[in-house]
């Protein structure tokens, strides 16, 4: 069984990644992957893209034909365009309804597997000590804080451990982002800096008189 210490830490990492990337971006990626699998909406999504390309193609052809010079062809393209637009709107309505249901389901699963699991662990291990602090290392009020709210005195509660993990994950994330930004700026300055030449390299050295 996974240790509660490790489980809480992994859970905080996952929650931080979700908050950093964004729920909307995650839903968008999962929706794309869902439609690439043999799912009920895969064919509908494929047909929607085909109809969209067809509408764009007919629109371009219709704009390239003069309604005055070649009315018969323009009218035919207009009828095809209107029919394709109607089919696209019908397909899009069905896809949007399916996507709304998909987003609601994914959001519920994501909440249950992150914040829901976090709340369950905090309730389940509320009275248990995740680990003990050697006696006499900390003053009494610090022992009370670390055991808050219901863990045994002299131990670290799961709530305090979760706060510590979230703080460490946040600091590591900020350090990584700062290091990446610093490396990118340094590389950009290095590439943009002109090469320095010494006087000897430019003039081939001074001549002795």
Helices and strands as residue ranges (DSSP letters): H 4-21, H 23-36, H 42-64, H 71-111, I 112-116, H 117-124, E 131-132, H 140-146, E 155-156, H 158-192, H 199-203
